[in-house]
Amino acid sequence: MIKSPIPHSSYLTPAELAAKWKVTPITLRRWRKAGKLKASFLGRGVRFSPEEVARFERDAAA
């Protein structure tokens, strides 16, 4: 089964998201492993979808 390609340009790398949120990539990894932040794996790389970033920001603001 072939899945639809993921538009790579809209997904954020850990370094990009860490810079946006002013945290370290290690913090993102901890949140991901704790289940607080969901990530997608593209090959060996981790990426964060815009929808997941928005959900996390919304939940953090509440």
PDB file of N, H, CA, C and O in Angstrom:
ATOM      1  N   MET A   1       0.838  -1.178   0.000  1.00  0.00           N
ATOM      2  CA  MET A   1       0.000   0.000   0.000  1.00  0.00           C
ATOM      3  C   MET A   1       0.882   1.241   0.000  1.00  0.00           C
ATOM      4  O   MET A   1       1.754   1.387   0.857  1.00  0.00           O
ATOM      5  N   ILE A   2       0.664   2.108  -0.933  1.00  0.00           N
ATOM      6  H   ILE A   2      -0.045   1.990  -1.629  1.00  0.00           H
ATOM      7  CA  ILE A   2       1.437   3.343  -1.048  1.00  0.00           C
ATOM      8  C   ILE A   2       0.651   4.463  -0.385  1.00  0.00           C
ATOM      9  O   ILE A   2      -0.527   4.676  -0.675  1.00  0.00           O
ATOM     10  N   LYS A   3       1.318   5.164   0.499  1.00  0.00           N
ATOM     11  H   LYS A   3       2.274   4.991   0.735  1.00  0.00           H
ATOM     12  CA  LYS A   3       0.683   6.294   1.177  1.00  0.00           C
ATOM     13  C   LYS A   3       0.971   7.573   0.409  1.00  0.00           C
ATOM     14  O   LYS A   3       1.935   7.650  -0.353  1.00  0.00           O
ATOM     15  N   SER A   4       0.135   8.562   0.615  1.00  0.00           N
ATOM     16  H   SER A   4      -0.648   8.499   1.234  1.00  0.00           H
ATOM     17  CA  SER A   4       0.339   9.859  -0.021  1.00  0.00           C
ATOM     18  C   SER A   4       1.622  10.482   0.500  1.00  0.00           C
ATOM     19  O   SER A   4       1.933  10.365   1.685  1.00  0.00           O
ATOM     20  N   PRO A   5       2.364  11.139  -0.366  1.00  0.00           N
ATOM     21  CA  PRO A   5       3.593  11.785   0.104  1.00  0.00           C
ATOM     22  C   PRO A   5       3.291  12.911   1.081  1.00  0.00           C
ATOM     23  O   PRO A   5       2.278  13.600   0.964  1.00  0.00           O
ATOM     24  N   ILE A   6       4.172  13.080   2.029  1.00  0.00           N
ATOM     25  H   ILE A   6       4.995  12.520   2.124  1.00  0.00           H
ATOM     26  CA  ILE A   6       4.035  14.145   3.024  1.00  0.00           C
ATOM     27  C   ILE A   6       4.752  15.381   2.492  1.00  0.00           C
ATOM     28  O   ILE A   6       5.913  15.287   2.094  1.00  0.00           O
ATOM     29  N   PRO A   7       4.089  16.534   2.477  1.00  0.00           N
ATOM     30  CA  PRO A   7       4.774  17.748   2.013  1.00  0.00           C
ATOM     31  C   PRO A   7       5.865  18.147   3.011  1.00  0.00           C
ATOM     32  O   PRO A   7       5.578  18.686   4.080  1.00  0.00           O
ATOM     33  N   HIS A   8       7.103  17.878   2.649  1.00  0.00           N
ATOM     34  H   HIS A   8       7.337  17.440   1.780  1.00  0.00           H
ATOM     35  CA  HIS A   8       8.231  18.083   3.557  1.00  0.00           C
ATOM     36  C   HIS A   8       8.400  19.531   3.991  1.00  0.00           C
ATOM     37  O   HIS A   8       8.854  19.793   5.104  1.00  0.00           O
ATOM     38  N   SER A   9       8.044  20.467   3.135  1.00  0.00           N
ATOM     39  H   SER A   9       7.675  20.254   2.230  1.00  0.00           H
ATOM     40  CA  SER A   9       8.306  21.868   3.452  1.00  0.00           C
ATOM     41  C   SER A   9       7.484  22.385   4.625  1.00  0.00           C
ATOM     42  O   SER A   9       7.901  23.326   5.301  1.00  0.00           O
ATOM     43  N   SER A  10       6.318  21.782   4.880  1.00  0.00           N
ATOM     44  H   SER A  10       5.980  21.018   4.331  1.00  0.00           H
ATOM     45  CA  SER A  10       5.483  22.287   5.964  1.00  0.00           C
ATOM     46  C   SER A  10       5.842  21.679   7.320  1.00  0.00           C
ATOM     47  O   SER A  10       5.449  22.207   8.360  1.00  0.00           O
ATOM     48  N   TYR A  11       6.575  20.586   7.313  1.00  0.00           N
ATOM     49  H   TYR A  11       6.894  20.156   6.468  1.00  0.00           H
ATOM     50  CA  TYR A  11       6.967  19.931   8.562  1.00  0.00           C
ATOM     51  C   TYR A  11       8.224  20.584   9.119  1.00  0.00           C
ATOM     52  O   TYR A  11       9.102  21.001   8.364  1.00  0.00           O
ATOM     53  N   LEU A  12       8.308  20.671  10.447  1.00  0.00           N
ATOM     54  H   LEU A  12       7.594  20.332  11.061  1.00  0.00           H
ATOM     55  CA  LEU A  12       9.458  21.306  11.092  1.00  0.00           C
ATOM     56  C   LEU A  12      10.429  20.259  11.613  1.00  0.00           C
ATOM     57  O   LEU A  12      10.019  19.216  12.121  1.00  0.00           O
ATOM     58  N   THR A  13      11.710  20.543  11.485  1.00  0.00           N
ATOM     59  H   THR A  13      12.043  21.390  11.073  1.00  0.00           H
ATOM     60  CA  THR A  13      12.733  19.692  12.082  1.00  0.00           C
ATOM     61  C   THR A  13      12.810  20.019  13.571  1.00  0.00           C
ATOM     62  O   THR A  13      12.312  21.061  13.998  1.00  0.00           O
ATOM     63  N   PRO A  14      13.426  19.149  14.365  1.00  0.00           N
ATOM     64  CA  PRO A  14      13.602  19.476  15.783  1.00  0.00           C
ATOM     65  C   PRO A  14      14.358  20.794  15.988  1.00  0.00           C
ATOM     66  O   PRO A  14      14.020  21.564  16.887  1.00  0.00           O
ATOM     67  N   ALA A  15      15.367  21.057  15.171  1.00  0.00           N
ATOM     68  H   ALA A  15      15.641  20.432  14.440  1.00  0.00           H
ATOM     69  CA  ALA A  15      16.130  22.303  15.319  1.00  0.00           C
ATOM     70  C   ALA A  15      15.254  23.523  15.028  1.00  0.00           C
ATOM     71  O   ALA A  15      15.330  24.525  15.739  1.00  0.00           O
ATOM     72  N   GLU A  16      14.428  23.440  13.989  1.00  0.00           N
ATOM     73  H   GLU A  16      14.367  22.626  13.412  1.00  0.00           H
ATOM     74  CA  GLU A  16      13.542  24.560  13.645  1.00  0.00           C
ATOM     75  C   GLU A  16      12.507  24.807  14.735  1.00  0.00           C
ATOM     76  O   GLU A  16      12.259  25.951  15.117  1.00  0.00           O
ATOM     77  N   LEU A  17      11.899  23.724  15.236  1.00  0.00           N
ATOM     78  H   LEU A  17      12.100  22.795  14.925  1.00  0.00           H
ATOM     79  CA  LEU A  17      10.882  23.879  16.272  1.00  0.00           C
ATOM     80  C   LEU A  17      11.499  24.352  17.588  1.00  0.00           C
ATOM     81  O   LEU A  17      10.906  25.163  18.300  1.00  0.00           O
ATOM     82  N   ALA A  18      12.680  23.849  17.907  1.00  0.00           N
ATOM     83  H   ALA A  18      13.162  23.190  17.330  1.00  0.00           H
ATOM     84  CA  ALA A  18      13.365  24.282  19.130  1.00  0.00           C
ATOM     85  C   ALA A  18      13.664  25.781  19.068  1.00  0.00           C
ATOM     86  O   ALA A  18      13.497  26.486  20.063  1.00  0.00           O
ATOM     87  N   ALA A  19      14.099  26.266  17.922  1.00  0.00           N
ATOM     88  H   ALA A  19      14.235  25.693  17.113  1.00  0.00           H
ATOM     89  CA  ALA A  19      14.375  27.697  17.770  1.00  0.00           C
ATOM     90  C   ALA A  19      13.089  28.515  17.886  1.00  0.00           C
ATOM     91  O   ALA A  19      13.082  29.585  18.495  1.00  0.00           O
ATOM     92  N   LYS A  20      12.014  28.015  17.305  1.00  0.00           N
ATOM     93  H   LYS A  20      12.019  27.146  16.810  1.00  0.00           H
ATOM     94  CA  LYS A  20      10.723  28.720  17.366  1.00  0.00           C
ATOM     95  C   LYS A  20      10.229  28.844  18.798  1.00  0.00           C
ATOM     96  O   LYS A  20       9.749  29.902  19.205  1.00  0.00           O
ATOM     97  N   TRP A  21      10.345  27.764  19.564  1.00  0.00           N
ATOM     98  H   TRP A  21      10.735  26.904  19.233  1.00  0.00           H
ATOM     99  CA  TRP A  21       9.836  27.737  20.938  1.00  0.00           C
ATOM    100  C   TRP A  21      10.887  28.131  21.973  1.00  0.00           C
ATOM    101  O   TRP A  21      10.578  28.206  23.162  1.00  0.00           O
ATOM    102  N   LYS A  22      12.115  28.383  21.546  1.00  0.00           N
ATOM    103  H   LYS A  22      12.366  28.323  20.580  1.00  0.00           H
ATOM    104  CA  LYS A  22      13.213  28.761  22.447  1.00  0.00           C
ATOM    105  C   LYS A  22      13.454  27.701  23.528  1.00  0.00           C
ATOM    106  O   LYS A  22      13.589  28.009  24.712  1.00  0.00           O
ATOM    107  N   VAL A  23      13.502  26.445  23.077  1.00  0.00           N
ATOM    108  H   VAL A  23      13.392  26.195  22.115  1.00  0.00           H
ATOM    109  CA  VAL A  23      13.860  25.312  23.933  1.00  0.00           C
ATOM    110  C   VAL A  23      14.954  24.540  23.207  1.00  0.00           C
ATOM    111  O   VAL A  23      15.276  24.850  22.060  1.00  0.00           O
ATOM    112  N   THR A  24      15.519  23.550  23.858  1.00  0.00           N
ATOM    113  H   THR A  24      15.258  23.298  24.790  1.00  0.00           H
ATOM    114  CA  THR A  24      16.543  22.740  23.208  1.00  0.00           C
ATOM    115  C   THR A  24      15.899  21.563  22.482  1.00  0.00           C
ATOM    116  O   THR A  24      14.794  21.150  22.835  1.00  0.00           O
ATOM    117  N   PRO A  25      16.577  21.017  21.469  1.00  0.00           N
ATOM    118  CA  PRO A  25      16.072  19.801  20.828  1.00  0.00           C
ATOM    119  C   PRO A  25      15.921  18.641  21.822  1.00  0.00           C
ATOM    120  O   PRO A  25      15.075  17.768  21.632  1.00  0.00           O
ATOM    121  N   ILE A  26      16.728  18.634  22.860  1.00  0.00           N
ATOM    122  H   ILE A  26      17.416  19.343  23.013  1.00  0.00           H
ATOM    123  CA  ILE A  26      16.617  17.586  23.886  1.00  0.00           C
ATOM    124  C   ILE A  26      15.269  17.697  24.603  1.00  0.00           C
ATOM    125  O   ILE A  26      14.651  16.680  24.917  1.00  0.00           O
ATOM    126  N   THR A  27      14.813  18.918  24.863  1.00  0.00           N
ATOM    127  H   THR A  27      15.315  19.744  24.608  1.00  0.00           H
ATOM    128  CA  THR A  27      13.500  19.117  25.485  1.00  0.00           C
ATOM    129  C   THR A  27      12.405  18.560  24.588  1.00  0.00           C
ATOM    130  O   THR A  27      11.481  17.907  25.073  1.00  0.00           O
ATOM    131  N   LEU A  28      12.497  18.808  23.287  1.00  0.00           N
ATOM    132  H   LEU A  28      13.247  19.338  22.892  1.00  0.00           H
ATOM    133  CA  LEU A  28      11.516  18.264  22.349  1.00  0.00           C
ATOM    134  C   LEU A  28      11.526  16.741  22.384  1.00  0.00           C
ATOM    135  O   LEU A  28      10.473  16.105  22.353  1.00  0.00           O
ATOM    136  N   ARG A  29      12.714  16.166  22.449  1.00  0.00           N
ATOM    137  H   ARG A  29      13.570  16.683  22.475  1.00  0.00           H
ATOM    138  CA  ARG A  29      12.830  14.706  22.519  1.00  0.00           C
ATOM    139  C   ARG A  29      12.180  14.181  23.790  1.00  0.00           C
ATOM    140  O   ARG A  29      11.492  13.161  23.753  1.00  0.00           O
ATOM    141  N   ARG A  30      12.384  14.850  24.900  1.00  0.00           N
ATOM    142  H   ARG A  30      12.943  15.679  24.930  1.00  0.00           H
ATOM    143  CA  ARG A  30      11.763  14.426  26.169  1.00  0.00           C
ATOM    144  C   ARG A  30      10.237  14.499  26.086  1.00  0.00           C
ATOM    145  O   ARG A  30       9.544  13.580  26.524  1.00  0.00           O
ATOM    146  N   TRP A  31       9.722  15.581  25.531  1.00  0.00           N
ATOM    147  H   TRP A  31      10.284  16.328  25.176  1.00  0.00           H
ATOM    148  CA  TRP A  31       8.272  15.719  25.382  1.00  0.00           C
ATOM    149  C   TRP A  31       7.724  14.638  24.457  1.00  0.00           C
ATOM    150  O   TRP A  31       6.652  14.085  24.702  1.00  0.00           O
ATOM    151  N   ARG A  32       8.476  14.337  23.380  1.00  0.00           N
ATOM    152  H   ARG A  32       9.347  14.786  23.181  1.00  0.00           H
ATOM    153  CA  ARG A  32       8.039  13.307  22.442  1.00  0.00           C
ATOM    154  C   ARG A  32       8.006  11.944  23.122  1.00  0.00           C
ATOM    155  O   ARG A  32       7.034  11.202  22.974  1.00  0.00           O
ATOM    156  N   LYS A  33       9.049  11.609  23.859  1.00  0.00           N
ATOM    157  H   LYS A  33       9.838  12.211  23.980  1.00  0.00           H
ATOM    158  CA  LYS A  33       9.116  10.312  24.541  1.00  0.00           C
ATOM    159  C   LYS A  33       8.086  10.204  25.656  1.00  0.00           C
ATOM    160  O   LYS A  33       7.633   9.103  25.970  1.00  0.00           O
ATOM    161  N   ALA A  34       7.707  11.332  26.262  1.00  0.00           N
ATOM    162  H   ALA A  34       8.075  12.226  26.007  1.00  0.00           H
ATOM    163  CA  ALA A  34       6.690  11.341  27.316  1.00  0.00           C
ATOM    164  C   ALA A  34       5.273  11.304  26.732  1.00  0.00           C
ATOM    165  O   ALA A  34       4.299  11.177  27.474  1.00  0.00           O
ATOM    166  N   GLY A  35       5.160  11.413  25.405  1.00  0.00           N
ATOM    167  H   GLY A  35       5.952  11.516  24.803  1.00  0.00           H
ATOM    168  CA  GLY A  35       3.851  11.379  24.764  1.00  0.00           C
ATOM    169  C   GLY A  35       3.145  12.719  24.717  1.00  0.00           C
ATOM    170  O   GLY A  35       1.973  12.788  24.346  1.00  0.00           O
ATOM    171  N   LYS A  36       3.840  13.785  25.088  1.00  0.00           N
ATOM    172  H   LYS A  36       4.792  13.729  25.390  1.00  0.00           H
ATOM    173  CA  LYS A  36       3.232  15.116  25.087  1.00  0.00           C
ATOM    174  C   LYS A  36       3.221  15.747  23.697  1.00  0.00           C
ATOM    175  O   LYS A  36       2.375  16.591  23.399  1.00  0.00           O
ATOM    176  N   LEU A  37       4.156  15.337  22.855  1.00  0.00           N
ATOM    177  H   LEU A  37       4.842  14.652  23.097  1.00  0.00           H
ATOM    178  CA  LEU A  37       4.327  15.921  21.527  1.00  0.00           C
ATOM    179  C   LEU A  37       4.526  14.784  20.535  1.00  0.00           C
ATOM    180  O   LEU A  37       5.445  13.978  20.684  1.00  0.00           O
ATOM    181  N   LYS A  38       3.668  14.717  19.524  1.00  0.00           N
ATOM    182  H   LYS A  38       2.921  15.371  19.402  1.00  0.00           H
ATOM    183  CA  LYS A  38       3.758  13.643  18.531  1.00  0.00           C
ATOM    184  C   LYS A  38       4.649  14.076  17.379  1.00  0.00           C
ATOM    185  O   LYS A  38       4.650  15.239  16.974  1.00  0.00           O
ATOM    186  N   ALA A  39       5.403  13.120  16.863  1.00  0.00           N
ATOM    187  H   ALA A  39       5.402  12.176  17.193  1.00  0.00           H
ATOM    188  CA  ALA A  39       6.307  13.392  15.753  1.00  0.00           C
ATOM    189  C   ALA A  39       6.085  12.372  14.652  1.00  0.00           C
ATOM    190  O   ALA A  39       5.537  11.294  14.882  1.00  0.00           O
ATOM    191  N   SER A  40       6.516  12.727  13.461  1.00  0.00           N
ATOM    192  H   SER A  40       6.961  13.603  13.274  1.00  0.00           H
ATOM    193  CA  SER A  40       6.516  11.820  12.322  1.00  0.00           C
ATOM    194  C   SER A  40       7.964  11.501  12.002  1.00  0.00           C
ATOM    195  O   SER A  40       8.859  12.318  12.221  1.00  0.00           O
ATOM    196  N   PHE A  41       8.181  10.314  11.486  1.00  0.00           N
ATOM    197  H   PHE A  41       7.454   9.651  11.308  1.00  0.00           H
ATOM    198  CA  PHE A  41       9.532   9.909  11.117  1.00  0.00           C
ATOM    199  C   PHE A  41       9.607   9.804   9.604  1.00  0.00           C
ATOM    200  O   PHE A  41       8.875   9.029   8.989  1.00  0.00           O
ATOM    201  N   LEU A  42      10.486  10.581   9.016  1.00  0.00           N
ATOM    202  H   LEU A  42      11.080  11.211   9.516  1.00  0.00           H
ATOM    203  CA  LEU A  42      10.719  10.560   7.579  1.00  0.00           C
ATOM    204  C   LEU A  42      12.118  10.008   7.366  1.00  0.00           C
ATOM    205  O   LEU A  42      13.114  10.712   7.539  1.00  0.00           O
ATOM    206  N   GLY A  43      12.176   8.743   6.991  1.00  0.00           N
ATOM    207  H   GLY A  43      11.368   8.172   6.851  1.00  0.00           H
ATOM    208  CA  GLY A  43      13.470   8.084   6.935  1.00  0.00           C
ATOM    209  C   GLY A  43      13.981   7.961   8.353  1.00  0.00           C
ATOM    210  O   GLY A  43      13.287   7.421   9.214  1.00  0.00           O
ATOM    211  N   ARG A  44      15.169   8.447   8.610  1.00  0.00           N
ATOM    212  H   ARG A  44      15.733   8.886   7.911  1.00  0.00           H
ATOM    213  CA  ARG A  44      15.721   8.421   9.967  1.00  0.00           C
ATOM    214  C   ARG A  44      15.482   9.734  10.703  1.00  0.00           C
ATOM    215  O   ARG A  44      15.838   9.864  11.874  1.00  0.00           O
ATOM    216  N   GLY A  45      14.885  10.701  10.025  1.00  0.00           N
ATOM    217  H   GLY A  45      14.596  10.595   9.074  1.00  0.00           H
ATOM    218  CA  GLY A  45      14.689  12.017  10.630  1.00  0.00           C
ATOM    219  C   GLY A  45      13.338  12.174  11.296  1.00  0.00           C
ATOM    220  O   GLY A  45      12.352  11.556  10.895  1.00  0.00           O
ATOM    221  N   VAL A  46      13.311  13.003  12.310  1.00  0.00           N
ATOM    222  H   VAL A  46      14.112  13.506  12.636  1.00  0.00           H
ATOM    223  CA  VAL A  46      12.082  13.322  13.037  1.00  0.00           C
ATOM    224  C   VAL A  46      11.560  14.648  12.507  1.00  0.00           C
ATOM    225  O   VAL A  46      12.328  15.585  12.287  1.00  0.00           O
ATOM    226  N   ARG A  47      10.250  14.721  12.305  1.00  0.00           N
ATOM    227  H   ARG A  47       9.626  13.960  12.484  1.00  0.00           H
ATOM    228  CA  ARG A  47       9.614  15.960  11.866  1.00  0.00           C
ATOM    229  C   ARG A  47       8.336  16.172  12.662  1.00  0.00           C
ATOM    230  O   ARG A  47       7.712  15.215  13.122  1.00  0.00           O
ATOM    231  N   PHE A  48       7.953  17.434  12.821  1.00  0.00           N
ATOM    232  H   PHE A  48       8.460  18.211  12.448  1.00  0.00           H
ATOM    233  CA  PHE A  48       6.742  17.793  13.547  1.00  0.00           C
ATOM    234  C   PHE A  48       5.778  18.471  12.578  1.00  0.00           C
ATOM    235  O   PHE A  48       6.146  19.418  11.883  1.00  0.00           O
ATOM    236  N   SER A  49       4.544  17.979  12.536  1.00  0.00           N
ATOM    237  H   SER A  49       4.245  17.210  13.100  1.00  0.00           H
ATOM    238  CA  SER A  49       3.548  18.529  11.609  1.00  0.00           C
ATOM    239  C   SER A  49       3.025  19.865  12.130  1.00  0.00           C
ATOM    240  O   SER A  49       3.017  20.105  13.337  1.00  0.00           O
ATOM    241  N   PRO A  50       2.590  20.729  11.221  1.00  0.00           N
ATOM    242  CA  PRO A  50       2.017  22.011  11.649  1.00  0.00           C
ATOM    243  C   PRO A  50       0.799  21.817  12.546  1.00  0.00           C
ATOM    244  O   PRO A  50       0.581  22.596  13.474  1.00  0.00           O
ATOM    245  N   GLU A  51       0.007  20.784  12.273  1.00  0.00           N
ATOM    246  H   GLU A  51       0.185  20.152  11.519  1.00  0.00           H
ATOM    247  CA  GLU A  51      -1.175  20.509  13.090  1.00  0.00           C
ATOM    248  C   GLU A  51      -0.788  20.122  14.514  1.00  0.00           C
ATOM    249  O   GLU A  51      -1.425  20.556  15.474  1.00  0.00           O
ATOM    250  N   GLU A  52       0.249  19.310  14.651  1.00  0.00           N
ATOM    251  H   GLU A  52       0.767  18.957  13.872  1.00  0.00           H
ATOM    252  CA  GLU A  52       0.694  18.887  15.983  1.00  0.00           C
ATOM    253  C   GLU A  52       1.301  20.058  16.746  1.00  0.00           C
ATOM    254  O   GLU A  52       1.098  20.185  17.954  1.00  0.00           O
ATOM    255  N   VAL A  53       2.038  20.908  16.054  1.00  0.00           N
ATOM    256  H   VAL A  53       2.202  20.806  15.073  1.00  0.00           H
ATOM    257  CA  VAL A  53       2.616  22.098  16.682  1.00  0.00           C
ATOM    258  C   VAL A  53       1.492  23.003  17.198  1.00  0.00           C
ATOM    259  O   VAL A  53       1.558  23.503  18.321  1.00  0.00           O
ATOM    260  N   ALA A  54       0.462  23.209  16.374  1.00  0.00           N
ATOM    261  H   ALA A  54       0.408  22.803  15.462  1.00  0.00           H
ATOM    262  CA  ALA A  54      -0.674  24.051  16.780  1.00  0.00           C
ATOM    263  C   ALA A  54      -1.414  23.437  17.965  1.00  0.00           C
ATOM    264  O   ALA A  54      -1.805  24.156  18.884  1.00  0.00           O
ATOM    265  N   ARG A  55      -1.611  22.115  17.957  1.00  0.00           N
ATOM    266  H   ARG A  55      -1.293  21.531  17.210  1.00  0.00           H
ATOM    267  CA  ARG A  55      -2.298  21.440  19.059  1.00  0.00           C
ATOM    268  C   ARG A  55      -1.519  21.609  20.355  1.00  0.00           C
ATOM    269  O   ARG A  55      -2.102  21.915  21.395  1.00  0.00           O
ATOM    270  N   PHE A  56      -0.205  21.412  20.298  1.00  0.00           N
ATOM    271  H   PHE A  56       0.268  21.163  19.453  1.00  0.00           H
ATOM    272  CA  PHE A  56       0.628  21.536  21.490  1.00  0.00           C
ATOM    273  C   PHE A  56       0.583  22.964  22.028  1.00  0.00           C
ATOM    274  O   PHE A  56       0.467  23.169  23.236  1.00  0.00           O
ATOM    275  N   GLU A  57       0.673  23.948  21.137  1.00  0.00           N
ATOM    276  H   GLU A  57       0.767  23.781  20.156  1.00  0.00           H
ATOM    277  CA  GLU A  57       0.622  25.352  21.564  1.00  0.00           C
ATOM    278  C   GLU A  57      -0.728  25.684  22.196  1.00  0.00           C
ATOM    279  O   GLU A  57      -0.790  26.391  23.202  1.00  0.00           O
ATOM    280  N   ARG A  58      -1.802  25.176  21.608  1.00  0.00           N
ATOM    281  H   ARG A  58      -1.752  24.602  20.791  1.00  0.00           H
ATOM    282  CA  ARG A  58      -3.146  25.409  22.136  1.00  0.00           C
ATOM    283  C   ARG A  58      -3.299  24.779  23.518  1.00  0.00           C
ATOM    284  O   ARG A  58      -3.832  25.407  24.433  1.00  0.00           O
ATOM    285  N   ASP A  59      -2.834  23.541  23.671  1.00  0.00           N
ATOM    286  H   ASP A  59      -2.401  23.030  22.928  1.00  0.00           H
ATOM    287  CA  ASP A  59      -2.922  22.850  24.961  1.00  0.00           C
ATOM    288  C   ASP A  59      -2.055  23.527  26.021  1.00  0.00           C
ATOM    289  O   ASP A  59      -2.437  23.587  27.190  1.00  0.00           O
ATOM    290  N   ALA A  60      -0.893  24.034  25.619  1.00  0.00           N
ATOM    291  H   ALA A  60      -0.583  23.985  24.669  1.00  0.00           H
ATOM    292  CA  ALA A  60       0.009  24.686  26.567  1.00  0.00           C
ATOM    293  C   ALA A  60      -0.567  26.018  27.048  1.00  0.00           C
ATOM    294  O   ALA A  60      -0.320  26.435  28.180  1.00  0.00           O
ATOM    295  N   ALA A  61      -1.331  26.679  26.186  1.00  0.00           N
ATOM    296  H   ALA A  61      -1.532  26.341  25.266  1.00  0.00           H
ATOM    297  CA  ALA A  61      -1.917  27.970  26.548  1.00  0.00           C
ATOM    298  C   ALA A  61      -3.124  27.817  27.470  1.00  0.00           C
ATOM    299  O   ALA A  61      -3.501  28.757  28.169  1.00  0.00           O
ATOM    300  N   ALA A  62      -3.720  26.646  27.470  1.00  0.00           N
ATOM    301  H   ALA A  62      -3.414  25.881  26.902  1.00  0.00           H
ATOM    302  CA  ALA A  62      -4.932  26.419  28.287  1.00  0.00           C
ATOM    303  C   ALA A  62      -4.612  26.242  29.747  1.00  0.00           C
ATOM    304  O   ALA A  62      -5.517  26.045  30.558  1.00  0.00           O
TER     305      ALA A  62
END
